[in-house]
Amino acid sequence: HITLGGKLTAEGEEGYSVLKSIPLIYAKYYVESLMLEYKRMKKAGESFERFHDRVLAQYSRAYLGFMMVLNSYFRRHHIDLAVELSTEVSTGKNEEFELFDMGRRLYVRLFEKEPYSNYEHFAPAPREKLQALKAGEGVDEVLAEMIYKMIHPDKDQRACVFSELIETVSY
């Protein structure tokens, strides 16, 4: 298991699992994703524990685990893309909102335009259409299908939790 959080101070605090039953041979690739974000975002002299409290605690466990696996997928397939963390998170640790927001941001990075013209509560405006993404132009088939599931215009067909997608990009 890959766990985060926890404190070794007098108060003590248990960590929490973000990925479970990961073959040890692959764990280093997933952890590398998180360490690259720590390196990119840490303040001078900031410990990983403080980084966790400032940045990682803004996200759900599922988001962090999926981000680690997805960024590993990008590196493994030489896709010049990364899911980056932020200190300004507005999804409230709601997995459905986090998933839609991540899909929207990936779409913007790949196609340099918003997938929809208007949003209401982390969803496209009613009756707005989105063409299915096609592989090619630097987008592999797995990634195109995954992003489409993340931002599908029909809420009933959209992925709502990260566990619906993680198998498509894990080792």
C-alpha positions in Angstrom: 0.0 0.0 0.0 1.1 3.6 -0.6 0.1 5.8 2.3 0.3 9.5 3.0 -0.2 11.7 6.0 0.5 10.7 9.5 2.6 12.6 12.0 5.4 11.5 14.2 4.9 14.4 16.7 3.5 14.0 20.2 -0.1 14.1 19.0 0.6 11.4 16.5 -1.6 10.8 13.5 -2.1 7.7 11.3 -1.5 7.9 7.6 -4.1 7.0 5.0 -3.9 4.7 1.9 -4.0 6.3 -1.5 -3.2 3.2 -3.5 -3.6 -0.4 -2.3 -2.0 -3.7 -3.3 0.5 -2.1 -5.7 3.1 -4.5 -6.9 6.4 -3.3 -5.3 8.1 -3.2 -8.7 5.7 -0.4 -9.8 5.4 1.5 -6.6 8.5 3.6 -7.2 7.0 4.9 -10.5 3.8 6.0 -8.7 5.7 7.6 -5.8 7.9 9.4 -8.3 4.9 11.3 -9.5 4.2 12.7 -6.1 7.9 13.5 -5.4 8.1 15.5 -8.7 5.1 17.6 -7.4 6.8 18.0 -4.1 10.0 19.2 -5.8 8.0 21.6 -8.0 5.8 23.1 -5.3 7.7 23.0 -2.0 8.7 26.1 -0.3 12.3 26.7 0.9 13.0 24.3 3.8 9.5 22.8 3.7 9.2 19.3 4.9 7.1 16.7 3.2 4.8 16.7 6.2 4.2 20.4 5.9 3.8 20.1 2.1 1.1 17.4 2.8 -0.8 19.8 5.1 -0.5 22.7 2.7 -1.2 21.0 -0.6 -2.0 17.3 -0.5 -4.7 17.7 2.2 -6.8 19.8 -0.3 -7.4 16.6 -2.4 -9.3 13.4 -1.8 -7.3 10.2 -1.3 -8.7 8.9 -4.6 -7.5 12.0 -6.5 -4.0 11.7 -5.2 -3.7 8.0 -6.0 -5.1 8.4 -9.5 -2.8 11.4 -10.2 0.2 9.3 -9.2 -0.9 6.5 -11.5 -1.9 8.8 -14.4 1.4 10.8 -14.3 3.3 7.5 -14.3 1.3 6.5 -17.4 2.2 9.7 -19.1 5.9 9.3 -18.5 5.8 5.6 -19.5 4.1 6.4 -22.8 6.2 9.5 -23.5 3.2 11.8 -23.4 4.2 15.4 -22.6 1.5 16.0 -20.1 1.2 16.0 -16.3 -1.6 16.4 -13.7 -0.2 19.2 -11.5 -1.4 20.0 -8.0 -2.4 23.4 -6.8 -3.0 25.2 -3.6 -6.2 26.8 -5.0 -8.6 23.8 -5.1 -12.3 24.5 -5.4 -13.7 21.0 -5.7 -14.1 20.4 -2.0 -12.6 16.9 -2.0 -15.7 15.8 -3.9 -14.5 13.0 -6.2 -17.1 13.6 -8.9 -16.1 17.3 -9.1 -12.4 16.5 -8.9 -12.7 14.0 -11.7 -14.6 16.4 -14.0 -12.2 19.2 -13.2 -9.1 17.0 -14.0 -10.7 15.9 -17.3 -11.5 19.5 -18.2 -7.9 20.6 -17.4 -6.4 17.7 -19.4 -8.7 18.6 -22.4 -7.6 22.2 -22.3 -3.9 21.2 -22.1 -4.3 18.9 -25.1 -6.5 20.9 -27.4 -5.9 24.5 -26.1 -9.6 25.2 -25.7 -12.3 24.6 -23.2 -14.5 21.5 -23.9 -17.7 23.4 -23.1 -18.6 27.1 -23.4 -20.3 27.2 -20.0 -20.2 25.3 -16.7 -22.6 25.0 -13.8 -21.4 23.3 -10.7 -18.6 21.2 -12.3 -20.8 20.1 -15.2 -21.4 21.4 -18.7 -24.3 23.7 -19.2 -27.5 21.8 -20.1 -27.8 20.5 -23.7 -24.2 21.3 -24.6 -22.6 18.8 -27.0 -19.0 17.5 -27.0 -17.6 15.4 -29.8 -15.9 12.2 -28.8 -12.2 12.6 -28.6 -10.2 10.8 -31.3 -6.8 9.3 -30.9 -4.0 10.9 -32.9 -2.3 14.2 -32.8 -0.3 13.2 -29.7 -3.3 11.7 -27.9 -3.3 7.9 -27.5 -6.6 5.9 -27.6 -6.6 5.1 -23.9 -6.2 8.8 -23.0 -8.8 10.0 -25.4 -11.4 7.5 -24.1 -10.5 8.3 -20.5 -10.8 12.1 -20.9 -14.2 11.7 -22.7 -15.4 9.5 -19.8 -14.3 12.3 -17.4 -16.1 15.1 -19.1 -18.9 13.3 -20.9 -21.9 15.7 -21.5 -24.4 13.2 -20.1 -23.9 13.0 -16.4 -25.3 9.4 -16.3 -22.5 8.3 -18.6 -19.7 10.3 -17.0 -17.3 8.6 -14.6 -18.1 9.7 -11.1 -15.2 8.1 -9.1 -11.6 7.6 -10.0 -11.8 3.8 -9.4 -13.9 3.6 -12.7 -10.8 4.7 -14.6 -7.7 3.6 -12.8 -7.5 0.2 -14.4 -7.1 1.8 -17.8 -3.8 3.5 -16.9 -2.2 1.3 -14.3 0.6 -1.1 -15.0 
